[in-house]
Amino acid sequence: MKTLRLSMLFLAMPGLIWLAGLLWFGRDALSVTPHAVKCDGIVALTGGKDRIETSLDLLHRSYGQLLLISGVGSHATLAQLAGKSQAFLTPELSARITLGRRAVSTVGNGTETAEWAHSNHLHTLLVVTAGYHIRRAMMEIQRAAPDVVLHPYPVRPPALRRPLDKATVTLLVREYNKWLGAQLGLSRGTNLTPAA
């Protein structure tokens, strides 16, 4: 009987470890505390207007000299992406913004960011994305650009502002599993569309 209990505990351990990690990940994603650091550049990863509006505000307040918005759709314009932040889009500010249209995943965001940072001789970047995405984004960008110093700027998207529900838990589980996969080195390739 004791052997059976020990065997069941041994079999349950991976699930318990996974669950403990998920709880830590969820708490980390929900308790975002962004801290702006002045950097050479700013990169915002698409996936929510809050990310882009936040990055435009940071650029406007001179937390970086250049801004890359990575993962932009092929037909999206800067005005469409800016949303409520269109007031910031002076010609001078717009000239400092690059719309990265080739990334199709977080791995692609990393590759696109590395190419942009190196071509613009940037050594420090402020990374803007959702709190649940920030750890994986930082990891993939750092893998692609190990010589660039990264500073996280997580934002709390609408999905994490509402009370915890099934959709939010599903989102956190999915993002946690993707982060685990990235930790294990399962994310590969450049994930960029061909250059036009």
N, CA, C and O of each residue as an XYZ file, in Angstrom:
784
protein
N       0.831     -1.204      0.000
C       0.000      0.000      0.000
C       0.872      1.264      0.000
O       0.599      2.221     -0.724
N       1.932      1.246      0.832
C       2.843      2.388      0.897
C       3.531      2.587     -0.456
O       3.705      3.718     -0.912
N       3.920      1.482     -1.089
C       4.570      1.551     -2.406
C       3.618      2.140     -3.438
O       4.037      2.925     -4.288
N       2.345      1.770     -3.372
C       1.344      2.299     -4.301
C       1.192      3.803     -4.127
O       1.118      4.550     -5.103
N       1.144      4.248     -2.843
C       1.017      5.688     -2.578
C       2.233      6.457     -3.079
O       2.101      7.538     -3.653
N       3.406      5.897     -2.859
C       4.632      6.544     -3.334
C       4.663      6.598     -4.861
O       5.093      7.593     -5.444
N       4.208      5.524     -5.500
C       4.159      5.497     -6.969
C       3.194      6.542     -7.504
O       3.486      7.217     -8.491
N       2.029      6.677     -6.843
C       1.040      7.663     -7.277
C       1.576      9.089     -7.086
O       1.365      9.959     -7.931
N       2.265      9.311     -5.973
C       2.861     10.623     -5.717
C       3.931     10.928     -6.765
O       4.008     12.043     -7.281
N       4.754      9.925     -7.071
C       5.815     10.083     -8.074
C       5.212     10.426     -9.435
O       5.725     11.286    -10.151
N       4.116      9.744     -9.786
C       3.455     10.003    -11.065
C       2.781     11.383    -11.095
O       2.679     12.009    -12.150
N       2.325     11.844     -9.929
C       1.633     13.132     -9.859
C       2.600     14.320     -9.820
O       2.196     15.453    -10.081
N       3.872     14.067     -9.497
C       4.833     15.163     -9.324
C       4.953     16.091    -10.533
O       4.919     17.308    -10.347
N       5.091     15.581    -11.767
C       5.194     16.507    -12.903
C       3.977     17.442    -13.014
O       4.122     18.630    -13.303
N       2.780     16.888    -12.779
C       1.571     17.707    -12.832
C       1.551     18.763    -11.744
O       1.122     19.892    -11.981
N       2.020     18.400    -10.535
C       2.062     19.357     -9.429
C       3.083     20.462     -9.696
O       2.847     21.631     -9.393
N       4.219     20.068    -10.267
C       5.243     21.063    -10.605
C       4.714     22.007    -11.685
O       4.908     23.220    -11.605
N       4.038     21.438    -12.708
C       3.458     22.256    -13.770
C       2.433     23.237    -13.184
O       2.419     24.414    -13.546
N       1.579     22.749    -12.279
C       0.547     23.590    -11.678
C       1.159     24.705    -10.833
O       0.705     25.848    -10.885
N       2.184     24.374    -10.061
C       2.859     25.398     -9.245
C       3.462     26.467    -10.155
O       3.384     27.660     -9.862
N       4.066     26.026    -11.266
C       4.631     26.980    -12.226
C       3.565     27.860    -12.844
O       3.771     29.059    -13.029
N       2.426     27.267    -13.163
C       1.319     28.038    -13.737
C       0.835     29.104    -12.756
O       0.572     30.239    -13.156
N       0.718     28.752    -11.490
C       0.278     29.721    -10.481
C       1.267     30.876    -10.375
O       0.868     32.037    -10.287
N       2.565     30.552    -10.384
C       3.592     31.599    -10.356
C       3.486     32.479    -11.603
O       3.533     33.705    -11.505
N       3.343     31.850    -12.779
C       3.272     32.571    -14.048
C       2.055     33.500    -14.066
O       2.157     34.657    -14.473
N       0.905     32.985    -13.622
C      -0.314     33.788    -13.590
C      -0.189     34.979    -12.667
O      -0.598     36.089    -13.010
N       0.376     34.749    -11.499
C       0.554     35.858    -10.545
C       1.508     36.904    -11.128
O       1.281     38.107    -11.002
N       2.579     36.421    -11.768
C       3.558     37.319    -12.379
C       2.900     38.157    -13.485
O       3.136     39.362    -13.573
N       2.086     37.529    -14.317
C       1.421     38.222    -15.425
C       0.390     39.229    -14.933
O       0.195     40.275    -15.551
N      -0.268     38.914    -13.820
C      -1.330     39.776    -13.292
C      -0.802     40.931    -12.451
O      -1.506     41.918    -12.238
N       0.423     40.814    -11.978
C       0.963     41.865    -11.106
C       2.059     42.642    -11.819
O       3.146     42.842    -11.277
N       1.762     43.078    -13.040
C       2.761     43.815    -13.812
C       3.010     45.185    -13.194
O       2.075     45.887    -12.808
N       4.265     45.546    -13.108
C       4.654     46.864    -12.613
C       5.654     47.457    -13.598
O       6.864     47.338    -13.406
N       5.151     48.094    -14.650
C       6.069     48.641    -15.656
C       6.936     49.745    -15.085
O       6.484     50.575    -14.296
N       8.184     49.735    -15.500
C       9.136     50.754    -15.070
C       9.909     51.206    -16.305
O      10.673     50.433    -16.883
N       9.711     52.439    -16.700
C      10.349     52.949    -17.911
C      11.802     53.309    -17.635
O      12.120     54.002    -16.668
N      12.675     52.820    -18.510
C      14.103     53.107    -18.449
C      14.479     53.737    -19.778
O      14.076     53.244    -20.831
N      15.245     54.816    -19.746
C      15.665     55.447    -21.005
C      16.596     54.498    -21.745
O      17.580     54.011    -21.188
N      16.271     54.243    -23.011
C      17.028     53.313    -23.845
C      17.300     53.949    -25.205
O      16.783     55.021    -25.518
N      18.124     53.266    -26.010
C      18.371     53.740    -27.372
C      17.099     53.617    -28.213
O      16.802     54.487    -29.031
N      16.358     52.537    -28.006
C      15.169     52.295    -28.794
C      14.085     51.587    -28.013
O      14.298     51.128    -26.891
N      12.914     51.507    -28.631
C      11.749     50.851    -28.043
C      11.219     49.869    -29.073
O      11.187     50.177    -30.264
N      10.802     48.693    -28.629
C      10.137     47.750    -29.522
C       8.800     47.367    -28.903
O       8.730     47.005    -27.728
N       7.748     47.451    -29.694
C       6.414     47.026    -29.261
C       6.015     45.833    -30.109
O       6.115     45.877    -31.335
N       5.563     44.765    -29.463
C       5.123     43.577    -30.178
C       3.611     43.639    -30.339
O       2.885     43.815    -29.361
N       3.135     43.495    -31.575
C       1.707     43.634    -31.830
C       0.925     42.524    -31.127
O       1.470     41.494    -30.730
N      -0.362     42.780    -30.993
C      -1.229     41.831    -30.319
C      -2.238     42.536    -29.436
O      -3.062     41.891    -28.788
N      -2.178     43.852    -29.408
C      -3.129     44.627    -28.613
C      -2.824     46.100    -28.735
O      -1.657     46.490    -28.750
N      -3.866     46.941    -28.824
C      -3.664     48.384    -28.990
C      -2.937     48.994    -27.812
O      -2.182     49.952    -27.979
N      -3.154     48.450    -26.612
C      -2.490     49.000    -25.430
C      -0.974     48.998    -25.610
O      -0.291     49.933    -25.192
N      -0.458     47.950    -26.229
C       0.990     47.844    -26.424
C       1.490     48.967    -27.327
O       2.504     49.600    -27.035
N       0.780     49.210    -28.415
C       1.226     50.216    -29.382
C       1.045     51.619    -28.825
O       1.937     52.458    -28.950
N      -0.109     51.880    -28.210
C      -0.347     53.204    -27.635
C       0.669     53.498    -26.537
O       1.155     54.624    -26.425
N       0.993     52.489    -25.725
C       1.992     52.669    -24.665
C       3.351     52.987    -25.261
O       4.047     53.881    -24.782
N       3.736     52.251    -26.317
C       5.052     52.486    -26.924
C       5.136     53.873    -27.567
O       6.186     54.513    -27.516
N       4.038     54.340    -28.170
C       4.032     55.686    -28.753
C       4.172     56.747    -27.671
O       4.857     57.753    -27.858
N       3.522     56.515    -26.544
C       3.647     57.437    -25.415
C       5.091     57.467    -24.905
O       5.625     58.535    -24.607
N       5.717     56.299    -24.807
C       7.110     56.223    -24.343
C       8.051     56.930    -25.320
O       8.979     57.621    -24.900
N       7.811     56.759    -26.621
C       8.629     57.451    -27.629
C       8.425     58.952    -27.514
O       9.388     59.718    -27.553
N       7.178     59.372    -27.372
C       6.836     60.792    -27.229
C       7.540     61.405    -26.016
O       7.951     62.565    -26.050
N       7.676     60.616    -24.943
C       8.323     61.093    -23.714
C       9.835     60.834    -23.708
O      10.486     60.956    -22.670
N      10.383     60.478    -24.867
C      11.829     60.327    -25.076
C      12.459     59.210    -24.253
O      13.591     59.345    -23.788
N      11.732     58.105    -24.070
C      12.338     56.933    -23.424
C      13.124     56.095    -24.429
O      13.756     55.104    -24.062
N      13.081     56.499    -25.694
C      13.868     55.881    -26.742
C      13.886     56.825    -27.922
O      12.981     57.645    -28.077
N      14.908     56.717    -28.757
C      15.009     57.593    -29.920
C      14.267     57.046    -31.133
O      13.800     57.803    -31.983
N      14.165     55.711    -31.204
C      13.497     55.050    -32.324
C      12.513     54.027    -31.781
O      12.671     53.536    -30.663
N      11.491     53.704    -32.581
C      10.489     52.715    -32.191
C      10.268     51.725    -33.329
O      10.066     52.112    -34.480
N      10.310     50.449    -32.986
C       9.909     49.399    -33.920
C       8.597     48.808    -33.424
O       8.491     48.409    -32.265
N       7.602     48.752    -34.295
C       6.372     48.019    -33.993
C       6.480     46.736    -34.801
O       6.343     46.755    -36.025
N       6.725     45.626    -34.122
C       7.033     44.360    -34.788
C       5.791     43.480    -34.935
O       4.987     43.347    -34.012
N       5.660     42.886    -36.115
C       4.544     41.976    -36.372
C       3.316     42.655    -36.932
O       2.195     42.190    -36.724
N       3.515     43.752    -37.642
C       2.398     44.534    -38.197
C       1.847     43.846    -39.445
O       2.608     43.324    -40.260
N       0.538     43.847    -39.589
C      -0.107     43.272    -40.773
C       0.292     44.016    -42.038
O       0.678     45.183    -41.987
N       0.198     43.335    -43.170
C       0.706     43.891    -44.427
C       0.005     45.168    -44.879
O       0.605     45.972    -45.592
N      -1.246     45.374    -44.484
C      -1.979     46.559    -44.947
C      -2.249     47.582    -43.840
O      -2.850     48.622    -44.108
N      -1.824     47.311    -42.618
C      -2.088     48.235    -41.511
C      -1.227     49.487    -41.641
O      -0.062     49.416    -42.029
N      -1.815     50.628    -41.312
C      -1.084     51.895    -41.347
C      -0.759     52.327    -39.913
O      -1.350     51.845    -38.947
N       0.185     53.236    -39.813
C       0.555     53.751    -38.498
C      -0.631     54.455    -37.840
O      -0.844     54.317    -36.635
N      -1.393     55.199    -38.616
C      -2.564     55.906    -38.077
C      -3.579     54.914    -37.506
O      -4.161     55.162    -36.450
N      -3.791     53.800    -38.197
C      -4.718     52.776    -37.696
C      -4.197     52.160    -36.401
O      -4.965     51.915    -35.471
N      -2.905     51.913    -36.347
C      -2.315     51.284    -35.162
C      -2.311     52.213    -33.959
O      -2.433     51.758    -32.822
N      -2.171     53.505    -34.200
C      -2.008     54.462    -33.109
C      -3.238     54.605    -32.231
O      -3.108     54.912    -31.046
N      -4.421     54.393    -32.774
C      -5.632     54.507    -31.963
C      -5.753     55.879    -31.331
O      -5.715     56.899    -32.019
N      -5.899     55.896    -30.008
C      -6.063     57.153    -29.271
C      -4.793     57.991    -29.245
O      -4.840     59.167    -28.885
N      -3.669     57.414    -29.616
C      -2.388     58.123    -29.559
C      -2.051     58.870    -30.845
O      -0.911     59.298    -31.024
N      -3.028     59.035    -31.749
C      -2.751     59.717    -33.019
C      -2.266     61.140    -32.822
O      -1.577     61.686    -33.684
N      -2.620     61.751    -31.691
C      -2.182     63.124    -31.416
C      -0.660     63.216    -31.335
O      -0.083     64.272    -31.594
N      -0.008     62.100    -30.972
C       1.454     62.088    -30.881
C       2.120     62.041    -32.248
O       3.308     62.343    -32.363
N       1.375     61.666    -33.290
C       1.984     61.376    -34.586
C       2.316     62.623    -35.388
O       1.731     62.876    -36.442
N       3.248     63.384    -34.883
C       3.777     64.513    -35.647
C       4.683     63.939    -36.733
O       5.140     62.803    -36.606
N       4.953     64.691    -37.790
C       5.884     64.191    -38.814
C       7.238     63.797    -38.230
O       7.831     62.805    -38.654
N       7.728     64.569    -37.261
C       9.038     64.285    -36.647
C       9.008     62.953    -35.913
O       9.943     62.160    -36.023
N       7.926     62.701    -35.158
C       7.827     61.451    -34.408
C       7.595     60.271    -35.349
O       8.189     59.207    -35.173
N       6.741     60.458    -36.336
C       6.450     59.384    -37.295
C       7.707     58.923    -38.023
O       7.839     57.744    -38.350
N       8.625     59.845    -38.276
C       9.862     59.510    -38.985
C      10.769     58.603    -38.156
O      11.693     57.991    -38.692
N      10.513     58.515    -36.867
C      11.345     57.689    -35.975
C      10.720     56.314    -35.718
O      11.219     55.546    -34.896
N       9.630     56.007    -36.422
C       8.902     54.753    -36.194
C       9.053     53.833    -37.402
O       8.884     54.252    -38.547
N       9.372     52.583    -37.124
C       9.453     51.558    -38.169
C       8.340     50.552    -37.956
O       8.148     50.067    -36.841
N       7.606     50.233    -39.009
C       6.591     49.181    -38.941
C       7.220     47.901    -39.467
O       7.478     47.769    -40.663
N       7.463     46.964    -38.564
C       8.039     45.679    -38.950
C       6.935     44.743    -39.404
O       6.072     44.372    -38.608
N       6.948     44.364    -40.652
C       5.845     43.600    -41.232
C       6.193     42.140    -41.501
O       5.380     41.420    -42.080
N       7.374     41.683    -41.098
C       7.785     40.337    -41.481
C       7.587     39.290    -40.389
O       7.485     38.104    -40.703
N       7.531     39.681    -39.132
C       7.415     38.710    -38.037
C       6.031     38.078    -38.010
O       5.016     38.766    -38.122
N       6.005     36.750    -37.859
C       4.727     36.030    -37.792
C       4.571     35.270    -36.472
O       3.621     34.506    -36.302
N       5.498     35.480    -35.549
C       5.437     34.818    -34.244
C       6.370     35.564    -33.301
O       7.036     36.518    -33.703
N       6.415     35.133    -32.058
C       7.325     35.757    -31.094
C       8.780     35.512    -31.487
O       9.630     36.380    -31.292
N       9.069     34.337    -32.037
C      10.424     34.071    -32.544
C      10.743     35.074    -33.653
O      11.838     35.634    -33.699
N       9.777     35.293    -34.542
C       9.951     36.276    -35.610
C      10.134     37.681    -35.072
O      10.926     38.455    -35.610
N       9.402     38.021    -34.005
C       9.590     39.331    -33.362
C      11.044     39.487    -32.913
O      11.649     40.548    -33.069
N      11.588     38.408    -32.354
C      12.983     38.443    -31.901
C      13.935     38.694    -33.054
O      14.830     39.533    -32.955
N      13.748     37.972    -34.144
C      14.613     38.115    -35.320
C      14.479     39.511    -35.925
O      15.472     40.164    -36.243
N      13.228     39.954    -36.077
C      12.975     41.274    -36.659
C      13.579     42.375    -35.787
O      14.161     43.330    -36.300
N      13.438     42.237    -34.482
C      13.983     43.225    -33.556
C      15.502     43.248    -33.613
O      16.109     44.319    -33.619
N      16.114     42.078    -33.657
C      17.582     42.001    -33.720
C      18.102     42.686    -34.980
O      19.060     43.458    -34.913
N      17.480     42.412    -36.130
C      17.917     43.022    -37.390
C      17.790     44.534    -37.334
O      18.692     45.255    -37.762
N      16.657     45.020    -36.801
C      16.402     46.459    -36.702
C      17.390     47.120    -35.742
O      17.946     48.175    -36.048
N      17.606     46.503    -34.591
C      18.526     47.073    -33.593
C      19.941     47.148    -34.145
O      20.619     48.162    -33.977
N      20.393     46.089    -34.801
C      21.750     46.086    -35.347
C      21.906     47.087    -36.495
O      22.926     47.769    -36.592
N      20.898     47.172    -37.359
C      21.015     48.110    -38.496
C      20.971     49.566    -38.031
O      21.457     50.453    -38.733
N      20.392     49.821    -36.854
C      20.326     51.189    -36.314
C      21.336     51.429    -35.195
O      21.317     52.474    -34.545
N      22.218     50.450    -34.977
C      23.287     50.565    -33.966
C      22.727     50.870    -32.566
O      23.234     51.735    -31.851
N      21.673     50.138    -32.202
C      21.038     50.310    -30.893
C      21.586     49.269    -29.920
O      21.722     48.096    -30.267
N      21.894     49.700    -28.717
C      22.493     48.802    -27.725
C      21.563     48.483    -26.556
O      21.761     47.491    -25.854
N      20.549     49.325    -26.349
C      19.581     49.092    -25.268
C      18.175     49.268    -25.813
O      17.910     50.194    -26.579
N      17.265     48.369    -25.412
C      15.883     48.422    -25.894
C      14.900     48.281    -24.751
O      15.111     47.501    -23.824
N      13.826     49.042    -24.828
C      12.688     48.903    -23.937
C      11.667     48.040    -24.675
O      11.219     48.405    -25.762
N      11.300     46.907    -24.098
C      10.416     45.940    -24.756
C       9.003     46.077    -24.203
O       8.779     45.892    -23.006
N       8.045     46.402    -25.077
C       6.655     46.634    -24.668
C       5.772     45.515    -25.208
O       5.656     45.331    -26.419
N       5.160     44.780    -24.307
C       4.183     43.755    -24.672
C       3.348     43.442    -23.440
O       3.567     44.020    -22.375
N       2.394     42.531    -23.581
C       1.509     42.179    -22.464
C       2.288     41.469    -21.360
O       3.296     40.811    -21.620
N       1.808     41.610    -20.127
C       2.455     40.979    -18.986
C       2.600     39.477    -19.125
O       3.596     38.904    -18.683
N       1.601     38.825    -19.745
C       1.665     37.376    -19.911
C       2.629     36.966    -21.025
O       2.969     35.789    -21.148
N       3.067     37.921    -21.828
C       3.922     37.648    -22.987
C       5.361     38.113    -22.777
O       6.257     37.723    -23.525
N       5.583     38.950    -21.755
C       6.864     39.653    -21.617
C       8.040     38.703    -21.424
O       9.103     38.930    -22.000
N       7.882     37.650    -20.633
C       9.015     36.748    -20.372
C       9.446     36.017    -21.641
O      10.641     35.914    -21.919
N       8.501     35.516    -22.400
C       8.837     34.796    -23.626
C       9.397     35.760    -24.675
O      10.342     35.425    -25.389
N       8.813     36.953    -24.763
C       9.294     37.947    -25.717
C      10.741     38.329    -25.421
O      11.571     38.395    -26.327
N      11.033     38.578    -24.151
C      12.396     38.951    -23.757
C      13.368     37.819    -24.098
O      14.474     38.065    -24.579
N      12.947     36.586    -23.845
C      13.807     35.427    -24.117
C      14.127     35.318    -25.605
O      15.284     35.121    -25.978
N      13.102     35.447    -26.461
C      13.314     35.286    -27.897
C      14.123     36.441    -28.490
O      14.942     36.231    -29.385
N      13.896     37.653    -27.993
C      14.685     38.795    -28.483
C      16.131     38.639    -28.036
O      17.052     38.885    -28.815
N      16.339     38.230    -26.780
C      17.700     38.061    -26.269
C      18.448     36.967    -27.024
O      19.647     37.097    -27.271
N      17.756     35.892    -27.391
C      18.389     34.832    -28.185
C      18.847     35.358    -29.534
O      19.927     35.006    -30.008
N      18.025     36.204    -30.156
C      18.347     36.739    -31.477
C      19.373     37.869    -31.410
O      20.136     38.084    -32.352
N      19.384     38.591    -30.285
C      20.289     39.740    -30.130
C      20.956     39.686    -28.753
O      20.648     40.507    -27.888
N      21.872     38.720    -28.539
C      22.485     38.568    -27.219
C      23.328     39.758    -26.773
O      23.619     39.910    -25.586
N      23.721     40.602    -27.727
C      24.561     41.759    -27.401
C      23.753     43.009    -27.057
O      24.330     44.043    -26.721
N      22.423     42.924    -27.136
C      21.562     44.071    -26.836
C      21.002     43.925    -25.423
O      20.536     42.851    -25.043
N      21.049     45.007    -24.649
C      20.513     45.004    -23.286
C      19.017     45.326    -23.360
O      18.614     46.329    -23.949
N      18.208     44.458    -22.754
C      16.753     44.602    -22.812
C      16.181     45.004    -21.459
O      16.637     44.550    -20.410
N      15.178     45.859    -21.510
C      14.453     46.267    -20.305
C      12.963     46.020    -20.562
O      12.422     46.528    -21.544
N      12.290     45.248    -19.699
C      10.869     44.943    -19.922
C       9.965     46.107    -19.558
O      10.214     46.833    -18.596
N       8.911     46.269    -20.345
C       7.859     47.220    -20.009
C       6.524     46.518    -20.260
O       5.893     46.727    -21.296
N       6.094     45.677    -19.299
C       4.849     44.924    -19.493
C       3.620     45.806    -19.313
O       3.585     46.664    -18.430
N       2.624     45.591    -20.149
C       1.351     46.293    -20.010
C       0.273     45.283    -19.610
O       0.381     44.092    -19.905
N      -0.737     45.766    -18.954
C      -1.834     44.896    -18.528
C      -2.986     45.042    -19.516
O      -3.700     46.044    -19.487
N      -3.175     44.053    -20.392
C      -4.210     44.149    -21.413
C      -5.610     43.972    -20.825
O      -5.746     43.519    -19.689
N      -6.653     44.325    -21.585
C      -8.026     44.184    -21.091
C      -8.335     42.778    -20.574
O      -9.084     42.630    -19.608
N      -7.772     41.752    -21.202
C      -8.044     40.366    -20.783
C      -7.616     40.114    -19.348
O      -8.166     39.236    -18.683
N      -6.640     40.872    -18.863
C      -6.161     40.672    -17.492
C      -6.675     41.739    -16.530
O      -6.307     41.743    -15.356
N      -7.519     42.640    -17.018
C      -8.093     43.665    -16.142
C      -9.426     43.237    -15.569
O      -9.865     43.752    -14.541
N     -10.069     42.295    -16.236
C     -11.383     41.836    -15.767
C     -11.190     40.738    -14.721
O     -10.090     40.207    -14.569
N     -12.274     40.396    -13.991
C     -12.167     39.301    -13.024
C     -11.756     38.005    -13.713
O     -12.098     37.771    -14.873
N     -11.024     37.170    -12.994
C     -10.537     35.906    -13.539
C     -11.718     35.050    -14.007
O     -12.606     34.723    -13.220
N     -11.717     34.694    -15.287
C     -12.772     33.843    -15.835
C     -12.127     32.758    -16.693
O     -10.903     32.680    -16.791
N     -12.953     31.928    -17.307
C     -12.443     30.800    -18.091
C     -11.541     31.258    -19.231
O     -10.502     30.647    -19.480
N     -11.928     32.334    -19.931
C     -11.136     32.834    -21.062
C      -9.761     33.305    -20.603
O      -8.760     33.056    -21.275
N      -9.711     33.987    -19.457
C      -8.434     34.476    -18.933
C      -7.543     33.318    -18.507
O      -6.345     33.313    -18.791
N      -8.129     32.332    -17.822
C      -7.357     31.161    -17.390
C      -6.828     30.410    -18.606
O      -5.676     29.975    -18.610
N      -7.654     30.254    -19.637
C      -7.228     29.578    -20.862
C      -6.058     30.319    -21.509
O      -5.093     29.701    -21.957
N      -6.154     31.652    -21.553
C      -5.070     32.477    -22.098
C      -3.774     32.265    -21.315
O      -2.710     32.085    -21.907
N      -3.867     32.287    -19.985
C      -2.676     32.113    -19.149
C      -2.066     30.726    -19.308
O      -0.843     30.589    -19.354
N      -2.908     29.693    -19.394
C      -2.411     28.324    -19.587
C      -1.684     28.219    -20.924
O      -0.597     27.648    -21.007
N      -2.295     28.773    -21.968
C      -1.690     28.704    -23.306
C      -0.340     29.436    -23.328
O       0.640     28.927    -23.871
N      -0.300     30.632    -22.733
C       0.941     31.406    -22.731
C       2.008     30.757    -21.850
O       3.195     30.806    -22.172
N       1.590     30.153    -20.746
C       2.533     29.453    -19.873
C       3.155     28.267    -20.604
O       4.363     28.047    -20.517
N       2.338     27.506    -21.322
C       2.863     26.364    -22.077
C       3.809     26.810    -23.187
O       4.809     26.143    -23.454
N       3.501     27.935    -23.835
C       4.400     28.463    -24.869
C       5.729     28.898    -24.238
O       6.797     28.663    -24.803
N       5.652     29.528    -23.076
C       6.870     29.956    -22.383
C       7.713     28.747    -21.985
O       8.936     28.759    -22.125
N       7.041     27.694    -21.482
C       7.767     26.466    -21.145
C       8.442     25.880    -22.389
O       9.594     25.451    -22.331
N       7.723     25.865    -23.506
C       8.288     25.358    -24.751
C       9.509     26.156    -25.175
O      10.508     25.589    -25.619
N       9.426     27.478    -25.036
C      10.566     28.330    -25.379
C      11.742     28.064    -24.443
O      12.896     28.046    -24.871
N      11.433     27.855    -23.149
C      12.491     27.543    -22.168
C      13.211     26.255    -22.541
O      14.423     26.138    -22.358
N      12.466     25.299    -23.060
C      13.028     23.999    -23.431
C      13.682     24.027    -24.812
O      14.180     23.006    -25.288
N      13.679     25.187    -25.450
C      14.329     25.317    -26.750
C      13.518     24.769    -27.900
O      14.080     24.412    -28.935
N      12.196     24.693    -27.739
C      11.355     24.143    -28.795
C      10.994     25.175    -29.867
O      10.478     24.814    -30.925
N      11.261     26.450    -29.600
C      10.984     27.483    -30.605
C      12.223     27.622    -31.485
O      13.328     27.842    -30.990
N      12.027     27.492    -32.785
C      13.143     27.457    -33.729
C      12.854     28.302    -34.969
O      11.717     28.707    -35.212
N      13.894     28.554    -35.737
C      13.753     29.256    -37.009
C      13.749     30.758    -36.845
O      14.006     31.274    -35.758
N      13.455     31.464    -37.937
C      13.416     32.917    -37.902
C      11.985     33.433    -37.853
O      11.738     34.525    -37.340
N      11.037     32.656    -38.384
C       9.626     33.023    -38.401
C       9.380     34.397    -39.003
O       8.628     35.210    -38.466
N      10.038     34.632    -40.140
C       9.843     35.871    -40.891
C       9.297     35.539    -42.268
O       9.648     34.518    -42.860
N       8.431     36.416    -42.774
C       7.994     36.258    -44.161
C       9.139     36.716    -45.048
O       9.985     37.484    -44.588
N       9.203     36.282    -46.293
C      10.290     36.718    -47.183
C      10.295     38.226    -47.360
O       9.241     38.861    -47.364
N      11.475     38.792    -47.504
C      11.591     40.236    -47.718
C      10.972     40.596    -49.064
O      11.115     39.868    -50.046
N      10.285     41.729    -49.089
C       9.624     42.171    -50.334
C      10.647     42.689    -51.317
O      10.289     43.105    -52.419
